Every structure is written in structure tokens, then in C-alpha cells.
Amino acid sequence: MNYFLYFVSQVINFYLQLLQHRSQHQTNLPRIAVLSTFFYAKLTAPIGGGYSGVRRWTRQSKLFDQDIVLIPIHDRGMHWCLSVSK
């Protein structure tokens, strides 16, 4: 992995963690679960991917107890997008 991609993914992870932290401490906001920028890449990897590859990443999250789940996706190494599930 190149250092620029790693840096950008860490900035995105940090910002999403800030959103999650804010939602945990302000009861008037929706409850948010955030997954890592590496989650989707691991989930869709041809070798070592799929559910078995990310099962432990979601064990502590209690995704079904959240109002919104955010999954950042790095599309073909060129663009970032965000999957938002309610």
C-alpha cells in the first residue's frame, strides 16, 4: 500500500470516528456505527475475504442496534464513496 493512500484512509477513519463519538455523547443525534476504510476491501477480496474475513470486525459493533451504519469504500483505487445504511 502506498503511503498517500494509507494517510487518506486514516484521515477518513478519524473523521468518521469523530462522527461516531459525537453521536454517542449527544442523545438527540442518531446512533452511528462506523466501519474501517479497510472493511469493504477485505469483504470483497478474492482470497481471505467474504464474511469470514470481516466477521471479527463487526462482533463488537452491534450493528442492528444502530440507527445508521457508515461504510467507506475506496472504489478501484481512485475514488472514495460512503455507503450509508439506515
C-alpha positions as CSV (number, residue, x, y, z in Angstrom):
1,M,0.0,0.0,0.0
2,N,1.4,3.4,-0.8
3,Y,1.8,6.0,2.0
4,F,-0.6,8.5,0.4
5,L,-3.5,6.0,0.3
6,Y,-2.8,5.0,3.9
7,F,-2.7,8.6,5.0
8,V,-6.0,9.4,3.3
9,S,-7.7,6.4,4.7
10,Q,-6.5,7.3,8.2
11,V,-8.0,10.8,7.8
12,I,-11.3,9.3,6.7
13,N,-11.3,6.8,9.6
14,F,-10.5,9.7,12.1
15,Y,-13.4,11.9,10.8
16,L,-15.9,9.0,10.8
17,Q,-14.8,8.1,14.4
18,L,-15.4,11.8,15.4
19,L,-19.0,11.5,14.0
20,Q,-19.5,8.2,15.9
21,H,-18.1,9.8,19.1
22,R,-20.4,12.8,18.8
23,S,-23.5,10.6,18.3
24,Q,-22.6,8.6,21.4
25,H,-22.4,11.7,23.6
26,Q,-25.3,13.7,22.2
27,T,-28.6,11.9,22.7
28,N,-30.5,14.0,20.2
29,L,-28.4,12.6,17.3
30,P,-28.9,9.2,15.6
31,R,-26.8,6.3,16.8
32,I,-24.0,5.7,14.3
33,A,-21.8,2.7,13.7
34,V,-18.6,3.2,11.6
35,L,-16.6,0.5,9.9
36,S,-13.0,0.9,8.8
37,T,-11.8,2.1,5.4
38,F,-10.3,-1.4,5.0
39,F,-13.6,-3.2,5.7
40,Y,-15.0,-3.2,2.2
41,A,-11.7,-4.1,0.6
42,K,-11.4,-7.1,2.9
43,L,-15.0,-8.1,2.5
44,T,-14.7,-8.2,-1.3
45,A,-11.2,-9.7,-1.5
46,P,-11.0,-12.8,-3.7
47,I,-8.6,-14.5,-1.2
48,G,-9.3,-14.4,2.5
49,G,-12.3,-12.1,2.1
50,G,-16.0,-12.5,2.5
51,Y,-17.9,-12.8,5.7
52,S,-15.2,-15.0,7.3
53,G,-12.6,-12.2,6.6
54,V,-14.5,-9.5,8.4
55,R,-16.6,-11.4,10.9
56,R,-14.5,-10.4,13.9
57,W,-14.6,-6.7,12.8
58,T,-18.3,-6.5,13.4
59,R,-18.5,-8.6,16.5
60,Q,-18.3,-5.6,19.0
61,S,-20.3,-3.2,16.8
62,K,-23.9,-4.3,17.5
63,L,-24.8,-3.0,14.0
64,F,-28.5,-3.8,14.3
65,D,-28.8,-1.6,17.4
66,Q,-27.6,1.5,15.5
67,D,-29.7,4.0,13.5
68,I,-27.1,4.5,10.8
69,V,-24.1,2.3,9.6
70,L,-21.4,4.1,7.6
71,I,-19.0,2.1,5.4
72,P,-16.3,4.0,3.5
73,I,-15.4,2.4,0.1
74,H,-12.3,3.0,-1.9
75,D,-13.5,2.4,-5.5
76,R,-10.9,0.8,-7.7
77,G,-8.1,2.8,-6.1
78,M,-9.4,6.1,-7.5
79,H,-12.4,7.4,-5.7
80,W,-13.9,7.3,-2.2
81,C,-17.6,6.9,-1.6
82,L,-19.6,6.3,1.6
83,S,-22.3,3.6,2.0
84,V,-24.9,4.8,4.4
85,S,-27.4,2.2,5.7
86,K,-30.4,3.1,7.8
